[in-house]
Amino acid sequence: MTLKPDVFKAACRSRLVLDLLGEKWALLILHSLADCPKRTSELRRHIDGISEKMLIQTVRDLERHGFVARTAFAEVPPRVEYRLTPLGQQLARLVRNLDRWVERNLFEILDAQQAFDRRPKRRSRAL
């Protein structure tokens, strides 16, 4: 018997996908690849602050989950290109919308953070 996927169940394998998608680098790579395939160096230049190690590790995770396809070209020097799979394209549309929402609402979010930080600190009560 196959159980229906349920992200609220700790044992559900969908949590592994959520773990991956909860990483900022994964979301930024998906968004970056949404427009066109890119080489590793193009991704690194486009995504400010990502290290080579994190880029390669995250792209491999995205490839393993079926969101990204890797193409190696038999050239000298060797060339590798990454593109979104159809599943990755679906996900990238959602990620782009999320990114745009964050950009549109950033100042309201920052204002809320500042208001929260100005509140008097609550003391924790002993149980």
N, CA, C and O atoms as CSV, one atom per row, in Angstrom:
chain,resi,resn,atom,element,x,y,z
A,1,MET,N,N,0.841,-1.179,0.000
A,1,MET,CA,C,0.000,0.000,0.000
A,1,MET,C,C,0.893,1.251,0.000
A,1,MET,O,O,1.797,1.376,0.825
A,2,THR,N,N,0.631,2.156,-0.919
A,2,THR,CA,C,1.384,3.400,-1.007
A,2,THR,C,C,0.607,4.496,-0.303
A,2,THR,O,O,-0.577,4.713,-0.560
A,3,LEU,N,N,1.297,5.173,0.580
A,3,LEU,CA,C,0.665,6.269,1.298
A,3,LEU,C,C,0.700,7.528,0.459
A,3,LEU,O,O,1.623,7.748,-0.325
A,4,LYS,N,N,-0.310,8.343,0.632
A,4,LYS,CA,C,-0.371,9.622,-0.075
A,4,LYS,C,C,0.691,10.557,0.528
A,4,LYS,O,O,0.812,10.648,1.749
A,5,PRO,N,N,1.460,11.253,-0.329
A,5,PRO,CA,C,2.439,12.195,0.206
A,5,PRO,C,C,1.776,13.254,1.088
A,5,PRO,O,O,0.712,13.778,0.755
A,6,ASP,N,N,2.413,13.556,2.203
A,6,ASP,CA,C,1.889,14.542,3.154
A,6,ASP,C,C,3.071,15.248,3.804
A,6,ASP,O,O,3.770,14.669,4.636
A,7,VAL,N,N,3.290,16.507,3.419
A,7,VAL,CA,C,4.445,17.256,3.923
A,7,VAL,C,C,4.407,17.463,5.429
A,7,VAL,O,O,5.431,17.791,6.027
A,8,PHE,N,N,3.265,17.280,6.047
A,8,PHE,CA,C,3.156,17.460,7.491
A,8,PHE,C,C,3.546,16.208,8.268
A,8,PHE,O,O,3.629,16.250,9.495
A,9,LYS,N,N,3.785,15.107,7.582
A,9,LYS,CA,C,4.221,13.865,8.219
A,9,LYS,C,C,5.748,13.806,8.217
A,9,LYS,O,O,6.378,13.937,7.167
A,10,ALA,N,N,6.335,13.609,9.389
A,10,ALA,CA,C,7.786,13.610,9.520
A,10,ALA,C,C,8.452,12.540,8.660
A,10,ALA,O,O,9.556,12.756,8.161
A,11,ALA,N,N,7.814,11.412,8.483
A,11,ALA,CA,C,8.415,10.310,7.739
A,11,ALA,C,C,8.202,10.419,6.230
A,11,ALA,O,O,8.730,9.603,5.475
A,12,CYS,N,N,7.447,11.403,5.787
A,12,CYS,CA,C,7.158,11.531,4.356
A,12,CYS,C,C,8.396,12.031,3.615
A,12,CYS,O,O,9.045,12.986,4.042
A,13,ARG,N,N,8.710,11.383,2.514
A,13,ARG,CA,C,9.897,11.745,1.729
A,13,ARG,C,C,9.767,13.113,1.076
A,13,ARG,O,O,10.756,13.658,0.585
A,14,SER,N,N,8.565,13.672,1.064
A,14,SER,CA,C,8.404,15.022,0.527
A,14,SER,C,C,9.200,16.026,1.347
A,14,SER,O,O,9.551,17.097,0.851
A,15,ARG,N,N,9.485,15.686,2.597
A,15,ARG,CA,C,10.287,16.570,3.456
A,15,ARG,C,C,11.694,16.757,2.892
A,15,ARG,O,O,12.302,17.810,3.077
A,16,LEU,N,N,12.212,15.736,2.204
A,16,LEU,CA,C,13.542,15.858,1.594
A,16,LEU,C,C,13.540,16.916,0.493
A,16,LEU,O,O,14.505,17.664,0.335
A,17,VAL,N,N,12.459,16.967,-0.255
A,17,VAL,CA,C,12.326,17.980,-1.295
A,17,VAL,C,C,12.211,19.362,-0.654
A,17,VAL,O,O,12.835,20.318,-1.116
A,18,LEU,N,N,11.414,19.467,0.406
A,18,LEU,CA,C,11.283,20.749,1.102
A,18,LEU,C,C,12.606,21.198,1.703
A,18,LEU,O,O,12.913,22.390,1.710
A,19,ASP,N,N,13.390,20.253,2.206
A,19,ASP,CA,C,14.716,20.595,2.737
A,19,ASP,C,C,15.570,21.249,1.651
A,19,ASP,O,O,16.217,22.269,1.889
A,20,LEU,N,N,15.565,20.656,0.468
A,20,LEU,CA,C,16.338,21.207,-0.638
A,20,LEU,C,C,15.818,22.593,-1.020
A,20,LEU,O,O,16.598,23.527,-1.206
A,21,LEU,N,N,14.511,22.716,-1.134
A,21,LEU,CA,C,13.925,23.978,-1.586
A,21,LEU,C,C,13.947,25.050,-0.505
A,21,LEU,O,O,13.686,26.219,-0.788
A,22,GLY,N,N,14.253,24.670,0.717
A,22,GLY,CA,C,14.389,25.642,1.790
A,22,GLY,C,C,15.751,26.322,1.787
A,22,GLY,O,O,15.996,27.224,2.588
A,23,GLU,N,N,16.630,25.900,0.898
A,23,GLU,CA,C,17.963,26.493,0.796
A,23,GLU,C,C,17.933,27.650,-0.196
A,23,GLU,O,O,17.433,27.511,-1.312
A,24,LYS,N,N,18.472,28.789,0.220
A,24,LYS,CA,C,18.451,29.964,-0.656
A,24,LYS,C,C,19.179,29.712,-1.964
A,24,LYS,O,O,18.750,30.198,-3.011
A,25,TRP,N,N,20.288,28.950,-1.924
A,25,TRP,CA,C,21.042,28.740,-3.156
A,25,TRP,C,C,20.228,27.957,-4.174
A,25,TRP,O,O,20.295,28.246,-5.369
A,26,ALA,N,N,19.465,26.977,-3.725
A,26,ALA,CA,C,18.637,26.191,-4.646
A,26,ALA,C,C,17.616,27.089,-5.329
A,26,ALA,O,O,17.418,27.000,-6.540
A,27,LEU,N,N,16.970,27.950,-4.558
A,27,LEU,CA,C,15.967,28.844,-5.133
A,27,LEU,C,C,16.597,29.818,-6.121
A,27,LEU,O,O,16.029,30.083,-7.181
A,28,LEU,N,N,17.759,30.347,-5.782
A,28,LEU,CA,C,18.422,31.299,-6.672
A,28,LEU,C,C,18.912,30.620,-7.950
A,28,LEU,O,O,18.856,31.223,-9.022
A,29,ILE,N,N,19.385,29.392,-7.860
A,29,ILE,CA,C,19.814,28.660,-9.056
A,29,ILE,C,C,18.617,28.385,-9.955
A,29,ILE,O,O,18.695,28.578,-11.168
A,30,LEU,N,N,17.516,27.938,-9.371
A,30,LEU,CA,C,16.311,27.688,-10.168
A,30,LEU,C,C,15.872,28.957,-10.894
A,30,LEU,O,O,15.559,28.923,-12.084
A,31,HIS,N,N,15.853,30.065,-10.177
A,31,HIS,CA,C,15.443,31.334,-10.781
A,31,HIS,C,C,16.419,31.734,-11.882
A,31,HIS,O,O,16.001,32.179,-12.951
A,32,SER,N,N,17.701,31.580,-11.630
A,32,SER,CA,C,18.715,31.961,-12.612
A,32,SER,C,C,18.602,31.146,-13.896
A,32,SER,O,O,18.815,31.672,-14.988
A,33,LEU,N,N,18.270,29.871,-13.767
A,33,LEU,CA,C,18.151,29.011,-14.946
A,33,LEU,C,C,16.803,29.141,-15.654
A,33,LEU,O,O,16.602,28.542,-16.710
A,34,ALA,N,N,15.890,29.908,-15.092
A,34,ALA,CA,C,14.541,30.009,-15.660
A,34,ALA,C,C,14.542,30.600,-17.061
A,34,ALA,O,O,13.709,30.230,-17.889
A,35,ASP,N,N,15.455,31.504,-17.335
A,35,ASP,CA,C,15.454,32.174,-18.638
A,35,ASP,C,C,16.187,31.388,-19.723
A,35,ASP,O,O,15.761,31.359,-20.878
A,36,CYS,N,N,17.287,30.755,-19.339
A,36,CYS,CA,C,18.079,30.033,-20.337
A,36,CYS,C,C,19.095,29.143,-19.638
A,36,CYS,O,O,19.397,29.344,-18.461
A,37,PRO,N,N,19.625,28.155,-20.362
A,37,PRO,CA,C,20.691,27.317,-19.798
A,37,PRO,C,C,21.919,28.178,-19.504
A,37,PRO,O,O,22.152,29.207,-20.138
A,38,LYS,N,N,22.694,27.722,-18.523
A,38,LYS,CA,C,23.898,28.464,-18.148
A,38,LYS,C,C,25.024,27.501,-17.801
A,38,LYS,O,O,24.801,26.368,-17.373
A,39,ARG,N,N,26.242,27.996,-18.002
A,39,ARG,CA,C,27.427,27.277,-17.577
A,39,ARG,C,C,27.670,27.591,-16.109
A,39,ARG,O,O,27.092,28.528,-15.558
A,40,THR,N,N,28.534,26.796,-15.480
A,40,THR,CA,C,28.839,26.989,-14.061
A,40,THR,C,C,29.323,28.406,-13.782
A,40,THR,O,O,28.871,29.043,-12.830
A,41,SER,N,N,30.228,28.891,-14.599
A,41,SER,CA,C,30.790,30.229,-14.383
A,41,SER,C,C,29.716,31.313,-14.526
A,41,SER,O,O,29.756,32.316,-13.814
A,42,GLU,N,N,28.768,31.122,-15.430
A,42,GLU,CA,C,27.673,32.092,-15.596
A,42,GLU,C,C,26.781,32.107,-14.363
A,42,GLU,O,O,26.362,33.170,-13.906
A,43,LEU,N,N,26.495,30.932,-13.830
A,43,LEU,CA,C,25.685,30.862,-12.615
A,43,LEU,C,C,26.395,31.549,-11.455
A,43,LEU,O,O,25.778,32.292,-10.691
A,44,ARG,N,N,27.680,31.300,-11.329
A,44,ARG,CA,C,28.446,31.891,-10.226
A,44,ARG,C,C,28.473,33.416,-10.341
A,44,ARG,O,O,28.352,34.115,-9.334
A,45,ARG,N,N,28.629,33.929,-11.546
A,45,ARG,CA,C,28.622,35.386,-11.736
A,45,ARG,C,C,27.240,35.980,-11.461
A,45,ARG,O,O,27.124,37.076,-10.912
A,46,HIS,N,N,26.202,35.250,-11.848
A,46,HIS,CA,C,24.837,35.757,-11.687
A,46,HIS,C,C,24.380,35.739,-10.228
A,46,HIS,O,O,23.654,36.632,-9.791
A,47,ILE,N,N,24.805,34.724,-9.479
A,47,ILE,CA,C,24.366,34.560,-8.094
A,47,ILE,C,C,25.477,35.047,-7.174
A,47,ILE,O,O,26.366,34.285,-6.796
A,48,ASP,N,N,25.415,36.291,-6.831
A,48,ASP,CA,C,26.437,36.927,-6.007
A,48,ASP,C,C,26.557,36.233,-4.650
A,48,ASP,O,O,25.560,36.009,-3.964
A,49,GLY,N,N,27.795,35.896,-4.276
A,49,GLY,CA,C,28.043,35.343,-2.949
A,49,GLY,C,C,28.098,33.834,-2.858
A,49,GLY,O,O,28.483,33.305,-1.815
A,50,ILE,N,N,27.731,33.124,-3.901
A,50,ILE,CA,C,27.759,31.657,-3.839
A,50,ILE,C,C,29.184,31.171,-4.118
A,50,ILE,O,O,29.848,31.656,-5.034
A,51,SER,N,N,29.636,30.220,-3.326
A,51,SER,CA,C,30.967,29.646,-3.542
A,51,SER,C,C,30.873,28.557,-4.620
A,51,SER,O,O,29.798,28.027,-4.899
A,52,GLU,N,N,32.006,28.248,-5.202
A,52,GLU,CA,C,32.067,27.184,-6.209
A,52,GLU,C,C,31.552,25.865,-5.617
A,52,GLU,O,O,30.783,25.145,-6.255
A,53,LYS,N,N,31.987,25.564,-4.393
A,53,LYS,CA,C,31.591,24.325,-3.729
A,53,LYS,C,C,30.069,24.255,-3.543
A,53,LYS,O,O,29.453,23.235,-3.853
A,54,MET,N,N,29.465,25.336,-3.039
A,54,MET,CA,C,28.014,25.335,-2.811
A,54,MET,C,C,27.253,25.275,-4.126
A,54,MET,O,O,26.216,24.619,-4.217
A,55,LEU,N,N,27.763,25.954,-5.140
A,55,LEU,CA,C,27.110,25.929,-6.451
A,55,LEU,C,C,27.073,24.509,-7.000
A,55,LEU,O,O,26.019,24.024,-7.412
A,56,ILE,N,N,28.218,23.849,-7.003
A,56,ILE,CA,C,28.277,22.492,-7.555
A,56,ILE,C,C,27.426,21.531,-6.737
A,56,ILE,O,O,26.694,20.713,-7.295
A,57,GLN,N,N,27.521,21.628,-5.428
A,57,GLN,CA,C,26.739,20.740,-4.550
A,57,GLN,C,C,25.242,20.948,-4.759
A,57,GLN,O,O,24.484,19.981,-4.839
A,58,THR,N,N,24.820,22.194,-4.847
A,58,THR,CA,C,23.387,22.482,-4.986
A,58,THR,C,C,22.875,22.086,-6.358
A,58,THR,O,O,21.771,21.554,-6.474
A,59,VAL,N,N,23.660,22.337,-7.402
A,59,VAL,CA,C,23.243,21.934,-8.755
A,59,VAL,C,C,23.101,20.419,-8.822
A,59,VAL,O,O,22.170,19.905,-9.442
A,60,ARG,N,N,24.018,19.713,-8.189
A,60,ARG,CA,C,23.921,18.236,-8.170
A,60,ARG,C,C,22.664,17.775,-7.439
A,60,ARG,O,O,21.991,16.845,-7.884
A,61,ASP,N,N,22.347,18.424,-6.317
A,61,ASP,CA,C,21.120,18.084,-5.586
A,61,ASP,C,C,19.883,18.351,-6.454
A,61,ASP,O,O,18.950,17.549,-6.484
A,62,LEU,N,N,19.889,19.479,-7.152
A,62,LEU,CA,C,18.758,19.807,-8.030
A,62,LEU,C,C,18.669,18.814,-9.189
A,62,LEU,O,O,17.573,18.452,-9.617
A,63,GLU,N,N,19.805,18.382,-9.688
A,63,GLU,CA,C,19.825,17.376,-10.749
A,63,GLU,C,C,19.287,16.048,-10.224
A,63,GLU,O,O,18.492,15.387,-10.891
A,64,ARG,N,N,19.718,15.668,-9.047
A,64,ARG,CA,C,19.279,14.407,-8.442
A,64,ARG,C,C,17.765,14.376,-8.236
A,64,ARG,O,O,17.139,13.325,-8.374
A,65,HIS,N,N,17.182,15.520,-7.907
A,65,HIS,CA,C,15.746,15.601,-7.667
A,65,HIS,C,C,14.946,15.804,-8.958
A,65,HIS,O,O,13.717,15.863,-8.914
A,66,GLY,N,N,15.618,15.910,-10.094
A,66,GLY,CA,C,14.916,16.002,-11.371
A,66,GLY,C,C,14.560,17.411,-11.803
A,66,GLY,O,O,13.748,17.584,-12.712
A,67,PHE,N,N,15.146,18.422,-11.177
A,67,PHE,CA,C,14.828,19.810,-11.527
A,67,PHE,C,C,15.795,20.386,-12.559
A,67,PHE,O,O,15.431,21.293,-13.308
A,68,VAL,N,N,17.013,19.873,-12.605
A,68,VAL,CA,C,18.059,20.398,-13.480
A,68,VAL,C,C,18.664,19.250,-14.277
A,68,VAL,O,O,18.830,18.140,-13.771
A,69,ALA,N,N,18.988,19.542,-15.536
A,69,ALA,CA,C,19.702,18.579,-16.386
A,69,ALA,C,C,21.072,19.150,-16.701
A,69,ALA,O,O,21.221,20.345,-16.952
A,70,ARG,N,N,22.065,18.280,-16.684
A,70,ARG,CA,C,23.452,18.659,-16.951
A,70,ARG,C,C,23.848,18.082,-18.300
A,70,ARG,O,O,23.614,16.906,-18.580
A,71,THR,N,N,24.452,18.928,-19.137
A,71,THR,CA,C,24.953,18.481,-20.433
A,71,THR,C,C,26.439,18.782,-20.495
A,71,THR,O,O,26.859,19.928,-20.336
A,72,ALA,N,N,27.232,17.739,-20.728
A,72,ALA,CA,C,28.672,17.897,-20.888
A,72,ALA,C,C,28.989,17.830,-22.378
A,72,ALA,O,O,28.598,16.884,-23.062
A,73,PHE,N,N,29.702,18.843,-22.876
A,73,PHE,CA,C,30.074,18.897,-24.281
A,73,PHE,C,C,31.509,18.407,-24.437
A,73,PHE,O,O,32.391,18.781,-23.664
A,74,ALA,N,N,31.730,17.573,-25.439
A,74,ALA,CA,C,33.063,17.021,-25.697
A,74,ALA,C,C,33.883,18.051,-26.463
A,74,ALA,O,O,34.063,17.945,-27.676
A,75,GLU,N,N,34.371,19.040,-25.743
A,75,GLU,CA,C,35.160,20.114,-26.330
A,75,GLU,C,C,36.429,20.291,-25.506
A,75,GLU,O,O,36.549,19.773,-24.396
A,76,VAL,N,N,37.362,21.027,-26.071
A,76,VAL,CA,C,38.567,21.387,-25.335
A,76,VAL,C,C,38.613,22.904,-25.301
A,76,VAL,O,O,38.702,23.529,-26.358
A,77,PRO,N,N,38.555,23.518,-24.127
A,77,PRO,CA,C,38.385,22.870,-22.823
A,77,PRO,C,C,36.958,22.343,-22.664
A,77,PRO,O,O,36.047,22.766,-23.377
A,78,PRO,N,N,36.773,21.413,-21.719
A,78,PRO,CA,C,35.446,20.833,-21.500
A,78,PRO,C,C,34.429,21.920,-21.119
A,78,PRO,O,O,34.753,22.894,-20.440
A,79,ARG,N,N,33.215,21.717,-21.573
A,79,ARG,CA,C,32.147,22.671,-21.262
A,79,ARG,C,C,30.960,21.903,-20.704
A,79,ARG,O,O,30.566,20.868,-21.243
A,80,VAL,N,N,30.390,22.422,-19.611
A,80,VAL,CA,C,29.204,21.837,-18.987
A,80,VAL,C,C,28.140,22.923,-18.916
A,80,VAL,O,O,28.422,24.074,-18.584
A,81,GLU,N,N,26.927,22.535,-19.230
A,81,GLU,CA,C,25.821,23.486,-19.216
A,81,GLU,C,C,24.671,22.885,-18.408
A,81,GLU,O,O,24.434,21.677,-18.441
A,82,TYR,N,N,23.974,23.739,-17.696
A,82,TYR,CA,C,22.834,23.312,-16.890
A,82,TYR,C,C,21.569,23.975,-17.422
A,82,TYR,O,O,21.576,25.147,-17.800
A,83,ARG,N,N,20.489,23.209,-17.443
A,83,ARG,CA,C,19.194,23.752,-17.855
A,83,ARG,C,C,18.115,23.126,-16.978
A,83,ARG,O,O,18.321,22.078,-16.366
A,84,LEU,N,N,16.988,23.773,-16.931
A,84,LEU,CA,C,15.867,23.235,-16.163
A,84,LEU,C,C,15.178,22.135,-16.951
A,84,LEU,O,O,15.046,22.215,-18.172
A,85,THR,N,N,14.746,21.116,-16.242
A,85,THR,CA,C,13.894,20.088,-16.829
A,85,THR,C,C,12.461,20.644,-16.851
A,85,THR,O,O,12.218,21.703,-16.272
A,86,PRO,N,N,11.521,19.970,-17.493
A,86,PRO,CA,C,10.133,20.444,-17.430
A,86,PRO,C,C,9.636,20.591,-15.980
A,86,PRO,O,O,8.915,21.537,-15.663
A,87,LEU,N,N,10.021,19.659,-15.109
A,87,LEU,CA,C,9.646,19.766,-13.697
A,87,LEU,C,C,10.294,21.006,-13.066
A,87,LEU,O,O,9.659,21.727,-12.297
A,88,GLY,N,N,11.552,21.237,-13.401
A,88,GLY,CA,C,12.250,22.414,-12.906
A,88,GLY,C,C,11.642,23.704,-13.420
A,88,GLY,O,O,11.609,24.702,-12.700
A,89,GLN,N,N,11.163,23.701,-14.649
A,89,GLN,CA,C,10.515,24.894,-15.206
A,89,GLN,C,C,9.237,25.232,-14.440
A,89,GLN,O,O,8.955,26.397,-14.158
A,90,GLN,N,N,8.477,24.200,-14.113
A,90,GLN,CA,C,7.259,24.433,-13.309
A,90,GLN,C,C,7.621,25.069,-11.971
A,90,GLN,O,O,7.001,26.043,-11.543
A,91,LEU,N,N,8.626,24.508,-11.322
A,91,LEU,CA,C,9.045,25.003,-10.022
A,91,LEU,C,C,9.631,26.407,-10.128
A,91,LEU,O,O,9.379,27.248,-9.265
A,92,ALA,N,N,10.404,26.667,-11.169
A,92,ALA,CA,C,11.031,27.979,-11.340
A,92,ALA,C,C,9.980,29.081,-11.460
A,92,ALA,O,O,10.208,30.194,-10.984
A,93,ARG,N,N,8.853,28.802,-12.075
A,93,ARG,CA,C,7.782,29.815,-12.159
A,93,ARG,C,C,7.314,30.214,-10.760
A,93,ARG,O,O,7.088,31.392,-10.486
A,94,LEU,N,N,7.173,29.229,-9.883
A,94,LEU,CA,C,6.765,29.519,-8.502
A,94,LEU,C,C,7.853,30.297,-7.767
A,94,LEU,O,O,7.562,31.238,-7.029
A,95,VAL,N,N,9.099,29.901,-7.971
A,95,VAL,CA,C,10.223,30.562,-7.300
A,95,VAL,C,C,10.330,32.012,-7.758
A,95,VAL,O,O,10.544,32.906,-6.940
A,96,ARG,N,N,10.182,32.249,-9.058
A,96,ARG,CA,C,10.248,33.625,-9.570
A,96,ARG,C,C,9.149,34.475,-8.959
A,96,ARG,O,O,9.375,35.633,-8.608
A,97,ASN,N,N,7.962,33.905,-8.830
A,97,ASN,CA,C,6.869,34.653,-8.196
A,97,ASN,C,C,7.190,34.953,-6.734
A,97,ASN,O,O,6.919,36.053,-6.252
A,98,LEU,N,N,7.757,33.993,-6.037
A,98,LEU,CA,C,8.152,34.207,-4.646
A,98,LEU,C,C,9.222,35.295,-4.563
A,98,LEU,O,O,9.132,36.189,-3.722
A,99,ASP,N,N,10.220,35.228,-5.418
A,99,ASP,CA,C,11.280,36.241,-5.422
A,99,ASP,C,C,10.710,37.635,-5.685
A,99,ASP,O,O,11.087,38.601,-5.022
A,100,ARG,N,N,9.815,37.731,-6.639
A,100,ARG,CA,C,9.194,39.036,-6.938
A,100,ARG,C,C,8.376,39.533,-5.748
A,100,ARG,O,O,8.385,40.725,-5.442
A,101,TRP,N,N,7.669,38.621,-5.079
A,101,TRP,CA,C,6.890,38.997,-3.898
A,101,TRP,C,C,7.817,39.549,-2.812
A,101,TRP,O,O,7.519,40.575,-2.202
A,102,VAL,N,N,8.934,38.869,-2.575
A,102,VAL,CA,C,9.895,39.326,-1.573
A,102,VAL,C,C,10.414,40.711,-1.941
A,102,VAL,O,O,10.474,41.595,-1.086
A,103,GLU,N,N,10.785,40.908,-3.188
A,103,GLU,CA,C,11.296,42.214,-3.617
A,103,GLU,C,C,10.241,43.309,-3.461
A,103,GLU,O,O,10.549,44.416,-3.019
A,104,ARG,N,N,8.997,42.997,-3.827
A,104,ARG,CA,C,7.913,43.993,-3.709
A,104,ARG,C,C,7.615,44.356,-2.261
A,104,ARG,O,O,7.252,45.495,-1.966
A,105,ASN,N,N,7.765,43.398,-1.362
A,105,ASN,CA,C,7.369,43.600,0.028
A,105,ASN,C,C,8.537,43.763,0.992
A,105,ASN,O,O,8.339,43.785,2.206
A,106,LEU,N,N,9.739,43.877,0.467
A,106,LEU,CA,C,10.920,43.912,1.315
A,106,LEU,C,C,10.866,45.023,2.353
A,106,LEU,O,O,11.174,44.779,3.519
A,107,PHE,N,N,10.487,46.226,1.968
A,107,PHE,CA,C,10.516,47.338,2.914
A,107,PHE,C,C,9.462,47.163,4.009
A,107,PHE,O,O,9.699,47.541,5.156
A,108,GLU,N,N,8.325,46.606,3.676
A,108,GLU,CA,C,7.308,46.315,4.695
A,108,GLU,C,C,7.819,45.246,5.664
A,108,GLU,O,O,7.577,45.328,6.868
A,109,ILE,N,N,8.514,44.261,5.142
A,109,ILE,CA,C,9.090,43.208,5.974
A,109,ILE,C,C,10.158,43.789,6.902
A,109,ILE,O,O,10.193,43.473,8.091
A,110,LEU,N,N,11.027,44.639,6.351
A,110,LEU,CA,C,12.072,45.261,7.166
A,110,LEU,C,C,11.472,46.154,8.247
A,110,LEU,O,O,11.965,46.180,9.375
A,111,ASP,N,N,10.408,46.889,7.909
A,111,ASP,CA,C,9.726,47.719,8.909
A,111,ASP,C,C,9.157,46.856,10.032
A,111,ASP,O,O,9.250,47.220,11.205
A,112,ALA,N,N,8.564,45.707,9.676
A,112,ALA,CA,C,8.008,44.791,10.686
A,112,ALA,C,C,9.116,44.260,11.589
A,112,ALA,O,O,8.923,44.143,12.800
A,113,GLN,N,N,10.273,43.939,11.013
A,113,GLN,CA,C,11.400,43.455,11.808
A,113,GLN,C,C,11.864,44.525,12.799
A,113,GLN,O,O,12.106,44.238,13.971
A,114,GLN,N,N,11.982,45.743,12.315
A,114,GLN,CA,C,12.424,46.831,13.194
A,114,GLN,C,C,11.418,47.070,14.314
A,114,GLN,O,O,11.812,47.281,15.461
A,115,ALA,N,N,10.125,47.041,13.997
A,115,ALA,CA,C,9.089,47.230,15.018
A,115,ALA,C,C,9.168,46.110,16.052
A,115,ALA,O,O,9.044,46.364,17.250
A,116,PHE,N,N,9.368,44.901,15.609
A,116,PHE,CA,C,9.486,43.765,16.522
A,116,PHE,C,C,10.698,43.932,17.427
A,116,PHE,O,O,10.619,43.715,18.636
A,117,ASP,N,N,11.822,44.321,16.827
A,117,ASP,CA,C,13.065,44.462,17.588
A,117,ASP,C,C,13.000,45.602,18.605
A,117,ASP,O,O,13.737,45.584,19.591
A,118,ARG,N,N,12.135,46.588,18.383
A,118,ARG,CA,C,11.994,47.703,19.327
A,118,ARG,C,C,11.098,47.364,20.511
A,118,ARG,O,O,11.104,48.069,21.520
A,119,ARG,N,N,10.331,46.288,20.390
A,119,ARG,CA,C,9.430,45.912,21.487
A,119,ARG,C,C,10.228,45.516,22.710
A,119,ARG,O,O,11.343,45.007,22.597
A,120,PRO,N,N,9.651,45.752,23.887
A,120,PRO,CA,C,10.332,45.292,25.113
A,120,PRO,C,C,10.489,43.775,25.067
A,120,PRO,O,O,9.606,43.055,24.602
A,121,LYS,N,N,11.608,43.321,25.550
A,121,LYS,CA,C,11.875,41.874,25.578
A,121,LYS,C,C,10.952,41.213,26.584
A,121,LYS,O,O,10.735,41.728,27.681
A,122,ARG,N,N,10.412,40.064,26.197
A,122,ARG,CA,C,9.559,39.289,27.110
A,122,ARG,C,C,10.449,38.387,27.935
A,122,ARG,O,O,11.396,37.782,27.433
A,123,ARG,N,N,10.130,38.314,29.174
A,123,ARG,CA,C,10.857,37.400,30.053
A,123,ARG,C,C,10.215,36.036,29.956
A,123,ARG,O,O,8.991,35.906,29.930
A,124,SER,N,N,11.062,35.015,29.902
A,124,SER,CA,C,10.503,33.659,29.862
A,124,SER,C,C,10.128,33.249,31.279
A,124,SER,O,O,10.802,33.586,32.253
A,125,ARG,N,N,9.059,32.529,31.354
A,125,ARG,CA,C,8.565,32.079,32.663
A,125,ARG,C,C,9.054,30.661,32.917
A,125,ARG,O,O,9.079,29.818,32.020
A,126,ALA,N,N,9.438,30.429,34.150
A,126,ALA,CA,C,9.865,29.074,34.536
A,126,ALA,C,C,8.639,28.174,34.575
A,126,ALA,O,O,7.561,28.593,34.996
A,127,LEU,N,N,8.809,26.964,34.142
A,127,LEU,CA,C,7.689,26.013,34.126
A,127,LEU,C,C,7.456,25.387,35.453
A,127,LEU,O,O,6.549,24.566,35.598
